[in-house]
Amino acid sequence: MNARANFTRMQDSTQADWQLIGGEFMPFAQNLGPRVLAHLKILEGDYGGFPVDRYTHSLQTATRALRDGRDEEYVVCALLHDIGDTLGSFNHPDIAAAILKPFVSEENLWMVQHHGIFQGHYFFHHIGMDRDMREQFRASPHFARTEEFCALYDNPAFDAAAETLPISEFEPMVRKLFGAPRNTIYKAAIEKESA
């Protein structure tokens, strides 16, 4: 077992405690990509009544984005856009966005966070909701990007016969993305620790 700090209240912690904790943090953080992939795998076999399971849907969405020439960050967003389905049954886009927030651009974050409402254009009218709910965001500079994401990649990714690349195709992209946070309050501390 590794050494541990001894405080019982954070207010009583010392710089030495935080050096010890910081030494544990970096190796833990470096394994974030594999942990995210393990969580994504939980979607396998979870059909929820859909034609393909949620894992296949995620792989298909990413496959479509990759085949269309999207950059790696976008492809990872496509892969992980529904990762929140298991824990956020009523707000899955928020879960995915929270996971991605420290690592992606503002436009990709907005796209992931709002894709649920934009995807609703294709089915909300079947469940008594307003299919044009996305119109409330028409003034956003990210509206067209999110509309396109749903139209080209999310909406058509329920085809059991469609090309579905294996997760191994995306693993290096996920590891790379989650290895380099750029939007975090801890950025200075991480850079100091890495130096």
N, C-alpha and C positions, 0 to 999 in steps of 0.2 A: 504494500500500500504506500502511496506517495505521501510525503509530508503534507500536513494540513494546518491552516491557521487555527488559532485557539479562541478567538473572540466569540462571545455569545450575542453581542449586539454590534451591528456594523459600526456604530458610532465609536466603539472601543477598538476598532481595527487600527493597525499600524502600517507604516510604509513597508516594513518587512513582510507583513501579512500579504500585502498587495503585490509585492515582488514574487512571493510564492504563488499566489493566485494567478498572476500574469504569466508565470512560467508554465502553468497548466493550461491557460486559455489558448495560447497559440496552437499547440498540437490539437486541442479539441476543435478549434475553429477551422483548422486545415482539413478536418474530416466532415465539414458541413455538407459538401457536395454528395458524398456517399450516403449521408443520413437523409438528405432530401430525396435521393433516388430510392432509398429503402421505403420512405413514406409513399412515394409515388406508386411503388409496387403494390401497396395495399389496395389500390384501385382495381387490380387484376381480379377478374371473376365477379366484380360488382357491376351487374347489368342495370339494376334499377328499372327494368322494363325496356331499356333501350336496345336497339338491334346489335350493338357491340358493347363490350364492357368498357368501363370508364378508362381503364389503362390503354386499351386499344384505341379508344377515341383520342386520348392524349398523344399517343405515338403517331396516329394518322394525322392529327393536326400539325404536329411538328414535321412529319414527313412531307406534307404538302408545302409547308413554309420553306423547308430546306430545298426541295426540288424546284421551288420558284425562285431560288437565289437569294433568299433573305439572309441577313448576317446572323452570326452565332447567337448574339444576345436575343434577337427577335425569335430565333428558333427555340431557344431555351424557354422564353416566355410562352411560346405556343405549346411546348411540351408540358409546362407546369401550370397552365392557365386554370385547370380544374383540380389542382392538387388539394384544394380546400374542401372538396366534396365530402370527405370523411368526417371532418370536424366542424365544418360550417355549412350545415344543410340549408340554412336560410340566408347565408351570406358568403358562399364559397369564393367569389372574386376577391373579397376583402382579405381572406386568409392567404390566397396566392399572392396578392399584392404586398401584404406584410412580409412574407418570406423573401420576395424579390426586391423590395424597396432599397436596401443598402447597396444593391449590385447593378441596377439598371437605370437607363435614362428616364427622364420625366415622361417622355411620350410613350415609352413602353410600359412604364408603371401605370399611367392613366389608362392605357389600352387594356391591360389585365384587370385593373380595378373596375372598369366599367363594361367589360365584355358581356356580363350577364344581362344587362339591360339591352344592349345592342343585339345580342343573340335572341332576345325576347321578340324581336321583330318577326321572327320566323314561326313563333308558336304562341305568344301571349294571347292572341285572339281566340285560341282553342280552349283556354282555361279562364276566360272571362276577364282578361286584363287588356290593357291598352297596348297594342303592338307598336305604336309609335311613341312609347314612353321615352325612347332615346332622343326625341326631338327637344327635350328640355336642355340637352347639351349641344345643340346645333352650333352655338357660338364658340364652342371650345376649339382651339387650334388642333386638337387631337381627335375630333369627331370623325373626319374622313378616314384616318388611319384605323380607328377602331371599327368603323363600319366595314372597311375593306377586310380587316382581320376576320371578322365573323363571316362575311360573304365568301371569301376565298378559302379559308382554312378551318374555322370552327364549325360552321353550318354543314359543309359536305362531308365531315369526318365521322360518319356513322355507317360506312359501307363495309360490310364484312369481306367484300371482294377487292377492296381498294389496296393499293400498295401501303404496307405498314412496315417501316424499317424497325429493326430490333433496337432495344435500348442501348446496346453497345455502340450504335452509331452516334448516340447523343451524349454518352457518358463523358467523353473528353471535354465537350462544350460545357456541361454542367459543372465539372470539376474546375475548369478554368474560370468560369463566371463567379462561382462561389469562393474562389480563392483570392479575389481582389475586390473587397468592398470599397465603394467610393462615396457613399452617402451614409455616414454613421457618426454619432457623437463621439465615438471612440477612435476615430481615424488618427488623431495625433498620438494617442497612446499606442495604437497598433504600429504606427510608423516608427515610433521610438523603440518599441520592443523588437521590431524587425531589424533595426539598424545595428 
